[in-house]
């Protein structure tokens, strides 16, 4: 297995806009109740007190997609990982407003959570609009690299799904190049329309709407774990 620690460092700010009083209260009161434990193995019993299928989203932004998926499948448990506080606050607002009891959050590096999950434990993994790191010298920072992909493959069940979305042409080409080098993921697209059309069970995010409004294309990749 390649070393996933090649992208261990988190780049960028962990805090953006200053939180309002209500948002700060969410962080103080709700976040501790829905946070992934800092230590120990991670499994559905530890997170939700029951055996259930698990899904994980890396970098959930403001949480619209994570909340949408969780609302569609209340019998599944969802783990969302996001290093930025403002995004975590967005997810907390969805959890509170929709009464979602099947979501747990980790504010930090998703690899720390992935490594603590049992192998072959995830039904789905989502990576939507990751930072493209467009400069060649920054390519090693992209999540779509063989080290992280080895770890993702290990944690997905056979036949489980890896979904990736991007509006960045560089990341789109990079994804095709890297994933085509692997034989342990089966790309589900049979024609161009298959990755140019958002699946019905793929909730749209504000980021996607802004990308389309700005005239950017969005690509939807679906892979099954071989």
SVG drawing of the C-alpha trace seen along z (x, -y; Angstrom):
<svg xmlns="http://www.w3.org/2000/svg" viewBox="-36 -38 43 45">
<polyline fill="none" stroke="black" stroke-width="0.4" points="0.0,0.0 1.2,-3.5 1.6,-5.9 -1.5,-8.1 0.5,-10.4 2.0,-12.1 -0.9,-14.6 -1.1,-14.6 -0.7,-18.4 -3.9,-20.5 -3.5,-23.6 -5.5,-26.8 -7.6,-28.4 -9.6,-26.4 -11.7,-29.4 -13.3,-31.8 -16.1,-34.3 -16.6,-35.1 -19.3,-33.1 -22.6,-34.6 -23.8,-34.0 -26.2,-31.3 -23.6,-29.5 -21.1,-29.6 -23.8,-28.0 -24.2,-25.2 -20.5,-24.5 -20.5,-24.5 -23.7,-22.5 -24.4,-20.3 -21.0,-19.5 -19.8,-17.6 -22.9,-15.4 -22.3,-14.5 -18.5,-14.4 -16.6,-11.3 -14.6,-10.1 -11.1,-11.4 -9.6,-8.0 -10.4,-4.3 -11.8,-2.3 -14.8,-3.7 -17.7,-1.5 -21.5,-1.9 -22.1,-0.6 -19.6,-3.2 -21.2,-6.0 -24.9,-5.2 -25.4,-2.5 -26.6,-0.1 -25.4,2.0 -26.0,0.0 -24.4,-0.6 -21.8,-3.4 -21.2,-6.2 -18.5,-8.8 -18.0,-12.2 -14.6,-13.9 -14.8,-17.7 -18.6,-18.2 -18.4,-22.0 -21.6,-23.5 -23.2,-20.1 -26.0,-20.2 -25.0,-17.0 -24.2,-15.2 -27.6,-16.1 -29.4,-15.3 -28.0,-11.8 -28.6,-11.2 -32.3,-12.3 -32.7,-9.9 -31.4,-6.9 -32.2,-7.2 -31.2,-3.6 -27.6,-4.3 -25.0,-6.1 -23.1,-9.0 -19.7,-10.4 -18.7,-13.8 -15.1,-15.1 -14.4,-18.8 -11.4,-20.8 -13.1,-24.2 -15.2,-25.5 -17.6,-27.5 -18.4,-24.3 -19.0,-22.4 -21.4,-25.0 -23.3,-24.7 -23.6,-20.9 -24.7,-21.4 -27.5,-23.7 -28.8,-21.0 -28.6,-18.4 -30.6,-20.6 -33.1,-21.9 -33.8,-18.4 -33.5,-16.5 -30.9,-14.2 -29.8,-11.5 -27.7,-9.5 -24.8,-11.9 -21.5,-12.2 -18.9,-14.9 -15.1,-15.1 -13.6,-18.6 -10.1,-17.7 -8.2,-15.4 -10.4,-12.7 -7.5,-10.3 -7.5,-10.2 -11.0,-8.8 -10.5,-6.5 -7.5,-4.8 -9.6,-4.0 -12.5,-2.4 -12.5,1.4 -11.5,2.5 -14.4,3.2 -16.8,1.2 -18.1,-1.6 -21.1,-1.4 -20.2,-4.7 -17.5,-7.3 -18.0,-10.9 -15.3,-13.3 -17.1,-16.4 -15.3,-19.4 -11.9,-18.8 -9.3,-21.5 -7.8,-21.1 -4.3,-22.3 -3.8,-23.4 0.0,-24.0 2.0,-21.0 4.2,-21.2 1.1,-20.9 -0.3,-17.8 0.8,-15.6 -1.6,-17.5 -4.7,-16.2 -6.8,-13.6 -7.0,-11.7 -3.5,-10.1 -2.6,-6.5 -1.8,-6.7 -5.3,-8.0 -6.9,-5.8 -5.3,-2.7 -6.8,-3.6 -10.2,-4.4 -10.2,-1.1 -9.3,0.8 -12.2,-0.8 -14.9,-0.3 -16.8,3.0 -16.5,5.0 -19.0,3.5 -19.3,0.3 -19.3,-3.1 -16.8,-5.9 -18.3,-9.1 -16.2,-12.2 -17.5,-15.5 -15.5,-18.4 -16.0,-21.5 -12.3,-21.9 -11.0,-20.8 -7.5,-20.1 -8.9,-17.9 -11.2,-16.1 -8.3,-15.2 -6.2,-14.2 -8.9,-12.0 -9.3,-10.2 -5.5,-9.7 -5.0,-8.4 -8.1,-6.3 -7.4,-4.7 -4.1,-3.5 -5.9,-1.4 -7.7,1.9 -9.4,1.9 -12.1,-0.6 -14.6,-0.2 -15.7,-3.4 -19.5,-3.2 -19.7,-5.7 -20.6,-4.1 -20.9,-7.4 -20.1,-11.0 -23.6,-11.8 -23.1,-9.4 -20.6,-11.7 -22.1,-15.0 -25.5,-14.4 -26.0,-14.5 -27.6,-11.3 -31.0,-11.7 -29.7,-10.6 -26.9,-13.1 -28.2,-16.3 -27.1,-19.5 -25.0,-21.9 -24.8,-25.7 -21.2,-25.3 -22.5,-23.4 -25.2,-25.9 -22.6,-28.7 -20.3,-26.8 -23.0,-26.3 -24.1,-30.0 -20.5,-31.0 -20.6,-28.8 -18.4,-26.0 -19.2,-22.4 -19.6,-19.8 -18.4,-16.2 -19.8,-13.4 -17.6,-10.3 -19.0,-7.0 -16.7,-4.0 -17.4,-0.6 -14.8,1.0 -13.5,4.1"/>
</svg>
